[in-house]
Amino acid sequence: MSWGRTHTDIWQVGILHAPIARLLESVSPGEIAITWLPTQRDFCFLADPFGVWRGEHLHVFVEAYDYRDKHGVIRRYTYDRKLTLCEKSPALEAKHHLSYPFIIEDGGEVFMLPEAHRSGKLTLYRAREFPNAWERVCDILDLPAIDASVIRHGEMWWMFYGLPGPDDRAMCELHVASAPHLTGPWTPHALNPVRSSLESSRMGGAPFFTDGKLYLPMQDCTQTYGGAVTLLRVDDLTPQWNASAVRTITPTAFSTAFTDGVHTLSACGEVTLLDVKRIERSPRRLAIDLQRRWRRMTGQAPERDENF
């Protein structure tokens, strides 16, 4: 823990009124309308948005994070076709920190693949009663996969993920695996890691197809964690690996208040979900860290915000 920390990353989630293919073209600031999710209290944020349309409603699942306990949980925000907020509620909590609630539709069911790399595994959940009741299906990887993102291509499922380790390994290595079924068995790519660089190796949203081409949103972490998103076009998955960066997207195209980063782009039909970042500089962060440490030492329950 750094006792001198005064810089705090604060993320905000928005719904871009355009399909993700629009971002393959140049976007000027203010050109595309955005509906922002509710603002959180100080030292809290929403990030990592993924969504699914069910009937006339868009369900957006996000990581909700509070620096007072540093324990991420998954929350759900539901919007109508006019993108008016209709409902919000907790969706999934666990012993381990949860983030990156990747949503999958398969066989008429909805699944979630949240990141919980501190558990040492990648666990798949099924919506028992959509959108709020989720049950564990199985551990599909006995690896601490980071930001795992899957897509069906032909007869196979493909997974793109990172792994923790020294020297910013999670930010600069891309790993790939494939499986005949969503539940596995998953086989790592023979060339893993297939990509190594800070510019475009950490997943940053949902893979998508446009004009028959597969694209991966990748984080650009050269200047800061989640500083921008690079769209990577995958030209060859196997047996070789070949991919090309086609466009880098910066936060200034979307916000004048959150201009320090964007690290998630998720396709969701006619809309795109994204998050943007600002770096706050305040000595109050020192007090937040001290209070959290004191509660841990004295066994007090974490202070959590229920008014999300």
Backbone hydrogen bonds, N-H to C=O, Kabsch-Sander energy under -0.5 kcal/mol:
donor,donor_aa,acceptor,acceptor_aa,energy
3,W,1,M,-0.7
5,R,2,S,-1.2
8,T,280,E,-2.7
10,I,8,T,-0.5
10,I,278,R,-2.7
12,Q,276,V,-2.3
14,G,274,L,-2.8
15,I,35,T,-2.9
16,L,14,G,-0.6
16,L,272,T,-3.5
17,H,33,A,-2.8
18,A,16,L,-2.3
22,R,19,P,-1.6
23,L,20,I,-1.8
24,L,21,A,-1.7
25,E,22,R,-1.5
30,G,253,A,-0.9
31,E,28,S,-2.2
35,T,15,I,-2.3
36,W,34,I,-0.6
37,L,13,V,-2.6
44,C,41,R,-1.3
45,F,65,Y,-2.4
46,L,11,W,-1.1
47,A,63,E,-1.9
50,F,61,F,-2.2
52,V,59,H,-1.6
54,R,57,H,-2.8
57,H,54,R,-1.4
58,L,79,Y,-2.8
59,H,52,V,-2.6
59,H,57,H,-0.6
60,V,58,L,-0.6
60,V,77,Y,-3.4
61,F,50,F,-3.5
61,F,59,H,-0.5
62,V,75,R,-2.3
63,E,47,A,-2.8
64,A,73,V,-3.2
65,Y,45,F,-2.6
65,Y,63,E,-0.5
67,Y,43,F,-2.7
69,D,66,D,-1.6
70,K,66,D,-3.0
71,H,66,D,-0.5
73,V,64,A,-1.9
74,I,92,L,-2.8
75,R,62,V,-2.3
76,R,89,S,-3.0
77,Y,60,V,-2.7
78,T,87,E,-3.1
79,Y,58,L,-2.8
80,D,84,T,-1.8
83,L,80,D,-2.2
86,C,78,T,-3.4
87,E,78,T,-1.4
89,S,76,R,-2.2
91,A,74,I,-2.7
92,L,74,I,-1.8
98,L,72,G,-2.0
99,S,115,E,-1.6
102,F,100,Y,-2.2
102,F,113,L,-1.0
104,I,111,F,-2.6
106,D,109,E,-2.4
109,E,106,D,-1.7
111,F,104,I,-3.4
112,M,125,Y,-2.3
113,L,102,F,-2.9
115,E,99,S,-2.7
119,S,116,A,-2.5
120,G,117,H,-1.4
121,K,116,A,-0.6
122,L,141,L,-2.2
123,T,121,K,-0.5
124,L,138,C,-2.9
125,Y,112,M,-2.8
126,R,135,E,-2.9
127,A,110,V,-2.6
128,R,126,R,-1.0
128,R,133,A,-1.9
129,E,133,A,-1.7
132,N,129,E,-0.9
133,A,129,E,-2.3
134,W,132,N,-0.7
135,E,126,R,-2.8
137,V,124,L,-3.2
138,C,124,L,-1.0
140,I,122,L,-2.0
140,I,138,C,-0.7
141,L,122,L,-1.2
143,L,141,L,-0.6
145,A,143,L,-2.1
146,I,162,G,-2.5
149,S,160,F,-2.2
151,I,158,W,-1.9
153,H,156,M,-3.1
156,M,153,H,-1.6
157,W,179,A,-3.2
158,W,151,I,-2.7
159,M,177,A,-3.0
160,F,149,S,-2.6
161,Y,175,H,-2.3
162,G,146,I,-2.2
169,R,165,G,-0.7
169,R,166,P,-0.7
171,M,168,D,-1.3
172,C,168,D,-1.2
172,C,169,R,-0.6
173,E,169,R,-0.9
174,L,195,R,-2.4
175,H,161,Y,-3.0
175,H,173,E,-0.5
177,A,159,M,-2.0
178,S,187,T,-2.0
179,A,157,W,-2.0
184,G,181,H,-1.7
187,T,178,S,-3.2
189,H,176,V,-3.0
192,N,189,H,-1.6
194,V,174,L,-1.7
195,R,174,L,-1.0
197,S,172,C,-0.7
201,S,171,M,-0.6
201,S,219,Q,-0.6
202,R,219,Q,-0.7
203,M,201,S,-0.5
204,G,217,P,-3.0
206,A,265,L,-0.7
208,F,215,Y,-2.1
210,T,213,K,-2.2
213,K,210,T,-2.1
214,L,234,V,-0.7
215,Y,208,F,-3.0
216,L,232,L,-2.7
218,M,216,L,-0.5
218,M,230,T,-2.7
219,Q,202,R,-3.7
220,D,228,A,-2.9
221,C,198,L,-2.9
221,C,219,Q,-0.7
227,G,220,D,-1.2
227,G,224,T,-1.5
228,A,220,D,-0.9
229,V,249,I,-2.3
230,T,218,M,-3.5
231,L,247,R,-3.2
232,L,216,L,-2.9
232,L,230,T,-0.6
233,R,231,L,-0.5
233,R,244,S,-3.4
234,V,214,L,-2.9
234,V,232,L,-0.6
235,D,233,R,-0.7
235,D,242,N,-2.5
236,D,242,N,-1.8
242,N,236,D,-2.2
244,S,233,R,-2.6
246,V,231,L,-2.9
247,R,231,L,-1.0
249,I,229,V,-3.8
253,A,250,T,-1.3
254,F,251,P,-2.2
255,S,251,P,-1.8
259,T,257,A,-0.6
260,D,277,K,-2.8
261,G,277,K,-0.9
262,V,226,G,-1.1
263,H,275,D,-0.6
264,T,275,D,-0.6
265,L,204,G,-2.2
266,S,273,L,-2.8
268,C,271,V,-2.0
271,V,268,C,-1.6
272,T,16,L,-1.9
273,L,266,S,-2.8
274,L,14,G,-2.2
275,D,264,T,-1.1
276,V,12,Q,-2.4
277,K,261,G,-2.8
278,R,10,I,-2.4
280,E,8,T,-2.9
280,E,278,R,-0.7
282,S,6,T,-2.4
282,S,280,E,-0.6
285,R,282,S,-1.6
286,L,283,P,-1.2
287,A,283,P,-0.8
288,I,284,R,-2.1
289,D,285,R,-2.4
290,L,286,L,-2.2
291,Q,287,A,-2.6
292,R,288,I,-2.2
293,R,289,D,-2.3
294,W,290,L,-2.4
295,R,291,Q,-2.4
296,R,292,R,-2.1
297,M,293,R,-2.3
298,T,294,W,-2.1
299,G,295,R,-0.8
299,G,296,R,-0.5
300,Q,295,R,-1.9
304,R,302,P,-0.6
306,E,304,R,-0.7
308,F,306,E,-1.0
